[in-house]
Amino acid sequence: MSGFPSFNYRNGRLCGESVELDRIAREFGTPCYIYSRAALTAAYREFDAAFGARDHLVCYAVKANSNLAILNLFARLGSGFDIVSGGELQRVLKAGGDPKKVVFSGVGKRPEEMRAALDAGILCFNVESGAELRVLNQVAGEMNKIAPVSLRVNPDVDARTHPYISTGLKENKFGIPFDEAESLYASSHEFSNVRVAGLDCHIGSQLTELDPFIESCEKMLGLLDRLEAQGLQIDHLDLGGGLGIRYSGENPPLVREYVDVLCAGIGQRRQRILIEPGRALVGNAGILLTRVEYLKHTPHRDFAIVDAAMNDLMRPALYDAYHEILPVNAKDDISAKTYQVVGPVCETGDFLGHDRNLALRQGDLLAIMSAGAYGMSMSSNYNTRPRAAEVMVDGDHVHLVRERESIEQLTAGEKILP
């Protein structure tokens, strides 16, 4: 998955599918997230088709972008879902997702979240510690239910990605240490209200090389063979997600290359294969539209101060992440300058891009590319800033899929002392 297939210039104007982005700014204001239905659909179908006739389930990682319209679109395409909270479960159900295609990950599941997932009848809990397994067994017993589980095993594989999104090393908080997994599986018969259903791992996000996937898969398959030799029946093998996208100069593997190496390693084993892509499905299917409020020229730097900020798109401030920044209307009548593209939030870390060569005037529109993943889902109300609107382009149609928040909504639950 690379490039921006649904966002292209036509006659010098940047469009989402067949819709000019300045039209969206006029109708819905800025900042505004814009998603392409065609790009989302194509991305899901590419993953699904890569498996061919092999038994599989693509479980979209909801944390990447949890908008109901996106969840509903994937549900209609047949997707499963990887959730990490009770709130995400409720979103999936509200969007029409099939609970029997839901896997529940996360290191800190609360008993009430477990109850909601058991009531819904989800496919599997990805259990991340022995303590969690004991609590889940107790909760299921109180409900007179049997909880299907996979143990999320930490294979101690370097994902070669940003340390904040690397999850498969032994020092990370995620998963059960590889050397302890076999004994915990062996003790599963002591838990009368859980049923071993699968084996799970996830080593990180934004991986741009195949070798970490191959290494992790090989370790998991060795463990799978040992578990089956002990008589445990493992119905599915969940190999997580993490396939990266192109933000700028990256060259991540093609989806088919990624799936092919997984399937080649698994060979003729009978287990159903689950994967949990998030960023690779939505990242390049969305942008953040913002307007230049001011151009500020100083002896040391030139700043383009825009109306989007770190509360709208946290990735640059949090990870020093790079996003392409494109002018919505191309210009050839003014000279480009090197700008620091920054927001209005009172933090020096509030930036969207450093040292960008842009020809700008006050009031111009800019598109922050590759913002479909971990953009809106990580946004906040810092500085009492209402969160952005979200729209979906579909050919030459535009659908508002989340209204812009108001100050009244932000303060509605607050109370003044008597």
Backbone torsions as a table, in degrees:
resi	resn	phi	psi	omega
1	MET	NA	114.6	-179.7
2	SER	-147.5	162.3	177.4
3	GLY	74.2	-173.1	-177.6
4	PHE	-125.1	76.3	-168.5
5	PRO	-62.5	-25.5	-176.2
6	SER	-104.7	2.6	179.8
7	PHE	-123.2	106.5	-174.2
8	ASN	-142.6	158.8	177.0
9	TYR	-82.9	138.2	171.8
10	ARG	-132.3	117.9	-178.3
11	ASN	53.3	41.3	176.1
12	GLY	80.0	4.2	-179.9
13	ARG	-117.4	131.2	-179.9
14	LEU	-76.5	131.9	-176.8
15	CYS	-122.8	150.9	166.6
16	GLY	-104.5	113.0	-167.6
17	GLU	52.6	-116.7	-178.2
18	SER	-104.5	14.9	-174.5
19	VAL	-110.1	125.6	176.2
20	GLU	-68.7	134.4	-174.7
21	LEU	-69.4	-27.0	177.3
22	ASP	-68.9	-24.6	173.1
23	ARG	-65.2	-41.9	179.0
24	ILE	-64.0	-40.1	178.0
25	ALA	-61.8	-39.8	179.2
26	ARG	-66.4	-39.0	-174.5
27	GLU	-81.7	-35.8	-169.7
28	PHE	-122.4	-4.5	178.9
29	GLY	77.3	179.7	178.1
30	THR	-134.4	157.1	-6.5
31	PRO	-67.6	154.1	-175.8
32	CYS	-150.8	130.6	173.1
33	TYR	-85.4	137.2	-179.1
34	ILE	-127.9	128.2	-179.7
35	TYR	-119.8	151.2	179.2
36	SER	-106.8	118.8	177.5
37	ARG	-61.6	-40.4	-178.8
38	ALA	-62.9	-41.4	-179.2
39	ALA	-68.1	-40.4	178.2
40	LEU	-63.1	-45.6	-179.6
41	THR	-62.9	-45.8	-179.2
42	ALA	-63.2	-39.2	-179.4
43	ALA	-65.0	-44.7	179.1
44	TYR	-63.5	-46.5	-177.0
45	ARG	-63.9	-31.1	177.8
46	GLU	-64.7	-43.8	176.3
47	PHE	-64.1	-47.5	-175.3
48	ASP	-62.8	-44.6	-177.4
49	ALA	-69.3	-26.8	-176.4
50	ALA	-62.7	-25.6	-179.6
51	PHE	-81.9	-12.8	-178.9
52	GLY	59.5	-131.4	-177.1
53	ALA	-86.5	-1.5	-177.2
54	ARG	-68.8	138.1	-180.0
55	ASP	-65.2	122.8	-174.0
56	HIS	-156.5	166.6	172.4
57	LEU	-145.8	121.9	174.1
58	VAL	-88.3	114.9	-178.5
59	CYS	-107.7	104.1	-179.3
60	TYR	-62.7	130.2	178.6
61	ALA	-77.8	102.5	-170.4
62	VAL	-60.6	-30.0	-177.3
63	LYS	-60.2	-22.7	-178.8
64	ALA	-65.3	-40.5	176.8
65	ASN	-167.1	114.7	-170.7
66	SER	-105.4	17.9	178.6
67	ASN	-58.7	136.7	-175.8
68	LEU	-59.9	-36.0	-179.1
69	ALA	-65.3	-38.0	178.4
70	ILE	-69.8	-43.7	177.9
71	LEU	-61.1	-42.9	179.8
72	ASN	-63.9	-40.9	178.3
73	LEU	-60.6	-47.2	179.2
74	PHE	-65.4	-39.1	178.2
75	ALA	-59.4	-42.9	179.7
76	ARG	-66.1	-26.1	177.1
77	LEU	-81.9	-7.6	177.8
78	GLY	103.5	8.8	-174.5
79	SER	-70.0	151.0	162.5
80	GLY	-92.0	-177.2	-175.8
81	PHE	-142.3	138.7	172.5
82	ASP	-105.3	116.8	-177.5
83	ILE	-113.6	159.1	178.5
84	VAL	-131.9	13.8	178.1
85	SER	-161.4	162.5	173.8
86	GLY	-64.6	-33.9	177.1
87	GLY	-62.3	-42.4	177.4
88	GLU	-64.5	-36.1	175.4
89	LEU	-59.4	-46.5	-179.7
90	GLN	-62.9	-37.1	176.5
91	ARG	-62.5	-45.7	-179.5
92	VAL	-60.7	-45.5	-179.3
93	LEU	-65.1	-41.7	179.8
94	LYS	-64.9	-30.5	-179.5
95	ALA	-84.3	0.4	178.9
96	GLY	90.8	14.8	177.7
97	GLY	-70.8	150.4	179.5
98	ASP	-85.0	116.0	-179.6
99	PRO	-60.3	-24.6	179.1
100	LYS	-74.2	-1.3	175.0
101	LYS	-115.9	21.3	-176.0
102	VAL	-109.3	130.9	169.8
103	VAL	-112.8	141.4	-173.1
104	PHE	-112.9	106.7	178.9
105	SER	-101.1	-178.8	175.7
106	GLY	114.2	142.1	-172.2
107	VAL	-83.2	-13.5	-170.6
108	GLY	-128.9	43.2	-179.3
109	LYS	-60.8	130.8	178.4
110	ARG	-88.5	154.3	180.0
111	PRO	-54.4	-39.5	-179.4
112	GLU	-67.2	-31.1	175.3
113	GLU	-69.7	-39.8	175.9
114	MET	-60.0	-43.4	-180.0
115	ARG	-61.5	-44.8	180.0
116	ALA	-61.5	-40.6	-179.4
117	ALA	-69.8	-37.9	176.3
118	LEU	-66.0	-41.1	176.7
119	ASP	-61.2	-39.3	-178.5
120	ALA	-72.3	-24.7	-179.0
121	GLY	80.2	48.5	-177.6
122	ILE	-68.9	164.7	-178.8
123	LEU	-66.4	-45.7	-172.2
124	CYS	-165.6	146.8	167.7
125	PHE	-96.6	126.0	172.1
126	ASN	-89.3	97.9	-172.1
127	VAL	-82.8	134.7	-171.1
128	GLU	-113.3	4.1	176.6
129	SER	-163.8	159.8	174.7
130	GLY	-63.0	-35.9	178.5
131	ALA	-62.8	-41.7	178.5
132	GLU	-64.7	-39.2	179.8
133	LEU	-61.1	-40.0	179.1
134	ARG	-66.1	-42.4	179.1
135	VAL	-66.0	-43.3	179.6
136	LEU	-61.3	-41.7	177.9
137	ASN	-60.9	-41.9	179.6
138	GLN	-65.7	-45.8	-179.5
139	VAL	-62.6	-45.0	179.4
140	ALA	-62.9	-38.8	178.0
141	GLY	-62.2	-42.7	178.6
142	GLU	-62.0	-27.7	-179.4
143	MET	-96.1	0.0	-177.5
144	ASN	57.8	43.0	179.3
145	LYS	-125.9	163.4	173.6
146	ILE	-110.6	122.9	-177.8
147	ALA	-91.8	121.3	174.4
148	PRO	-75.2	131.7	-175.6
149	VAL	-133.0	148.5	160.0
150	SER	-117.1	148.0	169.4
151	LEU	-92.2	126.2	174.5
152	ARG	-81.6	111.5	-175.5
153	VAL	-96.7	135.4	177.4
154	ASN	-92.7	106.9	-172.5
155	PRO	-81.3	0.1	-177.9
156	ASP	55.2	57.2	178.7
157	VAL	-119.3	131.7	179.0
158	ASP	-76.6	114.9	-178.6
159	ALA	-77.5	-10.8	179.2
160	ARG	57.6	47.4	179.7
161	THR	-133.8	-174.8	179.5
162	HIS	-59.4	136.2	-175.9
163	PRO	-58.2	-26.5	-179.6
164	TYR	-72.1	-21.6	-178.0
165	ILE	-118.4	18.3	171.0
166	SER	-93.6	123.9	-171.7
167	THR	-122.8	-0.3	-172.0
168	GLY	-110.9	15.0	176.0
169	LEU	-94.1	154.3	-174.3
170	LYS	-64.0	-21.9	178.4
171	GLU	-85.4	-5.7	179.3
172	ASN	-78.6	158.5	-177.1
173	LYS	-76.4	-10.9	-170.2
174	PHE	-87.8	143.8	167.2
175	GLY	75.7	173.7	-179.9
176	ILE	-96.0	129.6	-179.9
177	PRO	-50.1	137.4	-173.9
178	PHE	-54.1	-40.6	-176.1
179	ASP	-72.5	-13.1	-179.4
180	GLU	-102.1	-12.1	-171.7
181	ALA	-64.7	-42.0	-175.8
182	GLU	-61.8	-43.5	-178.7
183	SER	-69.6	-34.4	178.4
184	LEU	-68.9	-39.9	174.1
185	TYR	-60.3	-42.5	-178.2
186	ALA	-63.1	-27.7	-179.3
187	SER	-87.6	1.0	-173.9
188	SER	-62.2	-24.3	179.8
189	HIS	-66.7	-15.9	178.8
190	GLU	-77.0	-12.5	-178.2
191	PHE	-104.4	104.0	-170.4
192	SER	-74.3	-14.4	-176.7
193	ASN	-115.1	20.8	169.8
194	VAL	-126.8	151.2	177.8
195	ARG	-128.4	124.3	177.7
196	VAL	-68.0	122.0	-178.4
197	ALA	-116.7	-28.2	-174.0
198	GLY	-158.3	-175.4	178.5
199	LEU	-133.7	133.2	-168.3
200	ASP	-135.0	147.7	169.0
201	CYS	-153.4	160.4	174.7
202	HIS	-157.7	125.0	-170.3
203	ILE	-107.0	-5.9	178.4
204	GLY	149.8	-175.5	-173.9
205	SER	-126.3	156.6	178.8
206	GLN	59.4	46.2	174.7
207	LEU	-81.7	132.4	-177.6
208	THR	-117.6	9.9	176.9
209	GLU	-131.3	153.2	-179.4
210	LEU	-84.6	-25.7	-172.8
211	ASP	-56.1	-43.7	178.3
212	PRO	-61.9	-37.4	176.3
213	PHE	-62.5	-43.3	-178.5
214	ILE	-64.4	-45.4	-179.4
215	GLU	-62.2	-44.5	179.7
216	SER	-63.7	-44.4	-179.8
217	CYS	-60.8	-42.9	-180.0
218	GLU	-61.7	-42.3	179.4
219	LYS	-65.9	-40.8	-179.9
220	MET	-67.7	-36.8	179.7
221	LEU	-68.5	-36.5	174.9
222	GLY	-61.9	-42.7	177.0
223	LEU	-65.0	-41.6	178.4
224	LEU	-57.9	-45.1	-180.0
225	ASP	-62.6	-39.0	179.3
226	ARG	-68.3	-38.3	178.5
227	LEU	-65.7	-42.2	179.7
228	GLU	-67.9	-32.1	177.0
229	ALA	-64.8	-25.5	177.4
230	GLN	-85.6	0.7	177.8
231	GLY	94.2	3.3	177.6
232	LEU	-76.9	136.6	178.5
233	GLN	-97.6	114.6	180.0
234	ILE	-107.5	114.4	-174.7
235	ASP	-84.2	-33.2	-179.0
236	HIS	-139.6	155.2	177.9
237	LEU	-119.0	113.0	-178.1
238	ASP	-100.8	112.0	-175.2
239	LEU	-100.0	14.8	173.4
240	GLY	70.1	-162.7	179.9
241	GLY	-128.2	-141.0	173.8
242	GLY	108.2	-5.1	-179.8
243	LEU	-60.9	130.7	-175.2
244	GLY	-82.7	172.4	176.3
245	ILE	-125.4	172.4	175.9
246	ARG	-90.9	116.9	169.7
247	TYR	-92.9	-39.0	179.1
248	SER	-146.6	-88.8	-175.5
249	GLY	-99.0	3.7	-177.9
250	GLU	-66.7	155.7	177.3
251	ASN	-132.9	71.4	-176.7
252	PRO	-68.8	158.6	177.2
253	PRO	-61.0	152.2	171.1
254	LEU	-67.3	154.2	179.2
255	VAL	-56.4	-44.3	-178.6
256	ARG	-64.2	-37.9	177.2
257	GLU	-61.9	-43.4	179.5
258	TYR	-62.1	-50.2	-179.1
259	VAL	-65.7	-38.5	-179.2
260	ASP	-61.2	-41.4	-178.2
261	VAL	-70.4	-33.8	175.9
262	LEU	-64.8	-48.1	-177.9
263	CYS	-66.5	-36.4	178.8
264	ALA	-63.6	-41.5	179.0
265	GLY	-66.2	-39.3	-177.9
266	ILE	-71.5	-30.0	176.0
267	GLY	64.4	-133.5	-174.7
268	GLN	-95.1	12.3	178.6
269	ARG	-58.4	150.2	-169.8
270	ARG	-84.3	-13.9	-171.6
271	GLN	-63.6	143.7	169.7
272	ARG	-68.0	141.2	-179.1
273	ILE	-101.0	128.5	172.4
274	LEU	-113.0	139.8	170.3
275	ILE	-131.6	158.6	-172.1
276	GLU	-129.3	62.2	179.0
277	PRO	-72.4	144.3	175.1
278	GLY	-128.6	-73.7	-179.6
279	ARG	-54.1	-41.4	-175.9
280	ALA	-67.0	-19.2	177.0
281	LEU	-88.4	-35.1	-170.4
282	VAL	-119.3	-16.2	-170.7
283	GLY	-56.5	-54.4	-177.6
284	ASN	-88.8	7.1	176.2
285	ALA	-93.9	3.3	-177.0
286	GLY	-141.9	152.4	176.3
287	ILE	-135.0	165.1	172.0
288	LEU	-113.3	119.4	-179.9
289	LEU	-93.1	130.2	-177.6
290	THR	-141.5	158.4	-178.0
291	ARG	-115.5	142.1	175.8
292	VAL	-75.1	115.9	178.0
293	GLU	-83.5	-43.5	-177.3
294	TYR	-146.4	149.5	167.1
295	LEU	-109.4	122.3	-175.4
296	LYS	-118.4	117.4	-177.2
297	HIS	-107.5	125.8	178.0
298	THR	-124.3	167.0	179.1
299	PRO	-61.7	-20.4	-174.8
300	HIS	-105.9	-35.1	-175.4
301	ARG	-150.4	156.4	172.5
302	ASP	-109.7	132.0	-176.5
303	PHE	-115.5	135.3	166.9
304	ALA	-105.1	108.3	-177.8
305	ILE	-93.2	115.4	-173.9
306	VAL	-109.7	170.3	-176.8
307	ASP	-88.3	-4.7	170.0
308	ALA	-92.5	154.9	-173.8
309	ALA	-147.2	-177.5	-179.0
310	MET	-61.9	-24.8	176.8
311	ASN	-71.8	-24.4	178.1
312	ASP	-84.4	-42.0	179.5
313	LEU	-135.1	102.1	-173.4
314	MET	-81.7	-20.7	-169.5
315	ARG	-56.4	-46.1	179.4
316	PRO	-59.5	-44.7	-179.1
317	ALA	-70.0	-37.2	-174.5
318	LEU	-79.6	-43.4	-174.2
319	TYR	-113.3	0.3	-167.4
320	ASP	55.5	38.5	-174.8
321	ALA	-76.4	148.9	-179.7
322	TYR	-100.8	131.2	171.0
323	HIS	-127.1	133.4	172.5
324	GLU	-59.3	142.6	175.8
325	ILE	-125.3	117.7	-175.1
326	LEU	-118.1	142.4	173.0
327	PRO	-71.6	139.4	178.8
328	VAL	-70.7	-36.0	177.3
329	ASN	-119.3	113.6	-177.8
330	ALA	-66.5	143.1	-177.8
331	LYS	-127.0	143.5	173.3
332	ASP	-129.5	9.7	-177.2
333	ASP	-104.1	-1.4	175.3
334	ILE	-133.7	156.2	-177.3
335	SER	-82.5	145.9	176.2
336	ALA	-78.5	150.3	173.6
337	LYS	-131.5	165.4	176.9
338	THR	-89.8	112.8	-175.1
339	TYR	-111.0	147.5	163.0
340	GLN	-92.6	116.9	-178.1
341	VAL	-91.4	111.0	-170.8
342	VAL	-129.8	161.0	178.9
343	GLY	-104.2	-179.0	-176.8
344	PRO	-88.4	-1.2	-178.5
345	VAL	-68.5	143.9	-175.9
346	CYS	-80.5	65.1	174.6
347	GLU	-146.2	135.8	174.2
348	THR	-63.9	-26.5	177.6
349	GLY	-76.2	1.7	179.8
350	ASP	-83.4	85.6	177.8
351	PHE	-137.7	154.4	175.4
352	LEU	-111.9	-20.1	176.9
353	GLY	-170.6	138.9	177.2
354	HIS	-101.2	143.8	167.8
355	ASP	53.5	56.2	179.9
356	ARG	-103.0	131.7	-178.6
357	ASN	-86.0	103.9	-172.9
358	LEU	-138.1	143.9	172.3
359	ALA	-99.6	109.1	-168.9
360	LEU	-130.3	150.9	164.9
361	ARG	-126.1	155.7	174.6
362	GLN	-57.9	133.4	-179.2
363	GLY	95.5	-8.2	179.0
364	ASP	-66.0	154.9	175.2
365	LEU	-99.2	140.6	175.6
366	LEU	-124.7	148.0	176.4
367	ALA	-111.8	119.8	173.9
368	ILE	-88.9	111.0	-170.2
369	MET	-82.1	166.0	175.7
370	SER	54.4	42.6	-176.2
371	ALA	-107.8	13.8	-178.4
372	GLY	-73.3	-21.6	-178.9
373	ALA	-112.5	134.5	176.2
374	TYR	57.2	33.2	173.5
375	GLY	-103.8	-84.3	179.2
376	MET	-60.6	-35.7	-175.5
377	SER	-67.4	-21.5	178.0
378	MET	-104.7	4.9	-175.4
379	SER	-73.4	161.7	-175.1
380	SER	-142.4	-179.5	177.4
381	ASN	-107.9	25.5	179.0
382	TYR	-53.2	141.6	-173.9
383	ASN	64.7	23.3	-176.6
384	THR	49.8	53.6	177.2
385	ARG	-105.0	117.1	176.1
386	PRO	-59.0	143.2	-179.8
387	ARG	-71.5	155.9	-171.9
388	ALA	-68.4	160.6	168.2
389	ALA	-74.0	158.6	174.6
390	GLU	-129.1	134.9	177.1
391	VAL	-130.8	156.4	176.5
392	MET	-118.7	125.7	172.5
393	VAL	-92.9	140.9	-177.0
394	ASP	-142.2	91.6	-173.4
395	GLY	67.6	-119.5	177.5
396	ASP	-102.4	15.8	178.3
397	HIS	-105.6	151.6	176.4
398	VAL	-127.3	129.1	-179.6
399	HIS	-119.2	127.5	173.1
400	LEU	-76.2	117.2	-176.6
401	VAL	-109.8	-5.5	167.2
402	ARG	-158.1	124.7	178.2
403	GLU	-70.9	150.1	174.1
404	ARG	-62.7	137.8	178.0
405	GLU	-69.1	158.7	176.0
406	SER	-116.8	160.4	175.5
407	ILE	-60.3	-37.0	179.2
408	GLU	-59.8	-39.3	177.5
409	GLN	-65.2	-38.1	-176.8
410	LEU	-67.1	-32.6	-175.4
411	THR	-100.8	-0.4	-171.6
412	ALA	-60.4	-33.5	-176.7
413	GLY	-92.9	4.1	-175.7
414	GLU	-94.0	149.6	-177.2
415	LYS	-127.7	141.5	174.9
416	ILE	-90.5	139.5	-179.7
417	LEU	-62.6	144.7	177.7
418	PRO	-68.2	NA	NA
